[in-house]
Amino acid sequence: MGGAPRTVAIINGTLAAALGLGLQLWIAGAIVWIFGHGAAVYAARKDPAFMEVLVRHVRHKGALTC
């Protein structure tokens, strides 16, 4: 979808559609979609594997947790 990874584009579009259609916040849904898609495209240009890195980062336990 225009340079964004498929999973990010689907999640972003679903969230924007839920805001726009479900809650009838059309402008907020459009803003979420534009900024979310732009951020995903930017991240994919900088690092094509950013989703795999993000998933690995989230699963990784903190080394200095108390």
VENFEN-V359080 format. One record per residue. SS is DSSP state (A for helix, B for strand, O for the rest). OMEGA is omega in degrees with one decimal (NA if undefined). D_CENTER is the distance of its C-alpha to the mean C-alpha in Angstrom with 2 decimals. Layout:
# VENFEN-V359080
SS/OMEGA/D_CENTER, SS/OMEGA/D_CENTER
This chain:
# VENFEN-V359080
O/172.6/12.43, O/175.8/13.53, O/178.5/12.43, O/174.9/8.81, O/-173.7/8.95, A/-177.5/9.93, A/179.2/8.13, A/179.7/4.54, A/179.4/6.71, A/179.3/8.54, A/179.9/6.47, A/179.2/5.37, A/178.3/9.04, A/178.1/10.45, A/179.3/9.48, A/178.3/10.80, A/177.6/13.72, A/176.5/14.56, A/-175.3/14.89, A/-175.7/16.73, A/-175.2/18.88, A/-178.2/19.26, O/-178.9/19.78, O/173.9/21.02, O/-171.3/19.12, A/-176.7/18.76, A/178.9/18.17, A/177.7/15.53, A/178.5/13.63, A/179.5/14.10, A/177.9/13.09, A/-179.0/9.75, A/-177.4/9.22, A/-178.0/10.84, A/178.4/9.29, A/179.5/5.56, A/177.4/6.94, A/178.7/9.26, A/179.5/7.38, A/178.3/5.85, A/178.6/9.49, A/-179.6/11.02, A/179.9/9.76, A/176.6/10.86, A/-179.8/14.06, A/-179.0/14.84, O/-177.8/14.36, O/-178.9/13.96, O/-174.7/13.71, A/179.2/11.03, A/178.2/9.38, A/178.5/12.99, A/179.1/13.70, A/178.3/10.95, A/178.6/12.28, A/178.9/15.73, A/-178.7/15.29, A/179.9/14.33, A/-175.3/17.30, O/178.1/19.65, O/177.5/22.18, O/-177.6/23.04, O/-174.9/26.27, O/179.0/27.71, O/-179.0/27.04, O/NA/30.13
